[in-house]
Amino acid sequence: MEEWIPFAVAVTERGVKVSGDVDLSTSSSMIAAVLTAPVAELDLSEVTFMDSSGLHALIRLSTERAGLHIVAVSSPVQRLFELSRMTEHLMLQNGSGS
């Protein structure tokens, strides 16, 4: 079992890094950060859990934020992308999990 990481969103000059659980209570924070970030690169390598709310947020962001690129994902996120068949739709630059 993976170590619990508290939810956090960090906006940097390189994009947005999200960590912890992305679910109904946190996905809106991720959306807001990505929509206002100067660079449309999203690092999900430290996301420990993502439910359908997080997946829906990513689909929304892929249509609302031009040039959005997911540059890294954790194993749980990669698994969700594979199960939902959304890997290609979400423009994942690096198809492997971290």
N, C-alpha and C positions, 0 to 999 in steps of 0.2 A: 504494500500500500504506500502511495506517495505521501510525502510530508505535506501537512496543511500549510498553505500560504495565504495570508490575508489578501483580500481584493485590493488592487491598486491600479491606477492608470497614470502613466508618466508621459508627458508630452515633451519631446526633445527636438533638437534641430534635425535629427535623423528620422523622426516620425513618432509613433505612439507605441509604448510597450505596456501590455496588460498582464497582470498576474493574479493568481487566485481563481475563485469561482466566478464564471460569467453566467448569470441566470436572470430571472425576472427582476430581481431587486438591484442588479448591477449593470445590466446591459445598456440602460439609458446613459449611464456615465461614460461607457465606452463609445457610444454613438456621438455624444457631445464632444468628446476629446478628438475623435477622428475628424469630425466635421470642421473643427476649428484649428487643427494642427497645420503647421506650415508645409509639412511633407506628408504625402499620403502613403506612408509605409507603416504597416501594422505588424508588430512582433507579438505573437501569442505563445512563445516558447515556455512561458512560466504559468500558463493557464492550467489549473489542476482539474477543472471540471467546466463543461459547457453544456447547457441544456438547449431546448428548442428556441428559447427566447434569445440566447446568444447567437444561435445560427440565423434566426430571423433578423437580428440586428446586423449581422454581416452581409446578408442578402440585401437589406435596405441600404447599407453603406456602399455596396458595390454598384448600386444604381445612382446614389446621391453624391458620391465623392468620386469625381473623375480621376482616373489613374490610380485608384486604390490598389495597392499590392500587399498581399500578406507574405511577409518575408521569412517567417519562422513559426512553427507550430509545435506544441507539445504532443505527446503520444495520445492523450485523451481527445484533443481537438482533431488530430489526424484521423483517429478512429471514427469520430462523428462525421467528418467530411466524407470518409469512405462509405459509411453506412447510408448516408443521405445522398450519395453520389453528387456532391457539390464541389469536389476538389477543383475541377476545371472551371466551373462557373465562377468561383471565387478568385480566380486568377492567382493561384498559389504559385509563387516563383520557385520555391523549393519544395518539391513534392514529398520529401521525407520529413518525418517528425524529428524533433530535437532529442 
